[in-house]
Amino acid sequence: RWLFMLSLDNIDCVRKHVGAFIEDYNSLIPHSELRGATPLEMYLGRWQPAQMDELQHAEDQAKVERRIANLNSSCGDCPA
C-alpha cells in the first residue's frame, strides 16, 4: 500500500523507495512476532528480553493516560 502513494516514474525511483522501506522495516519497525524487536536487533543479537517488559510497562501506562485524557475531555453527557 505504501508504494501506491508514491510517484514511481522510473526504476531508480523504485529502487530508492523500496530500499528506504526495507531499511525501515529491518531496523526501525518493531515486530510483534519478535516480541517487539526489529529484525536487525534479532539478527545481531542485540535484543534483550527485559526490553519487552519495559515496552509492556510503557504501553500499559500509555493506556491509563489515554483513558484519563479521554475522560477529562468528555462532553459530560456520557457516564464516566
Phi, psi and omega in degrees: 000323183299319181293329182294341180275354184257155174270108182253085187280332182209173186294327178295321178295317179298313180300317181298310183289320178294320177299318179296319179296315181297319177300313178297316182300319184277332188241346183243327188269115177290146183243132182296325179295339178257020179057039176093359179273161171271159177303322180294319177299318179293315182299318182274356179073027182267354183274128178252130180306331180297332178299327180295321178296319178297316179297318180296318178297316179296321179294315179299317179295320179297322178296317179297313181296322179294320179297315179298315179298318180294319179294322180289338181262011181295150180284346179100345180283330182271147176291147180286000000 
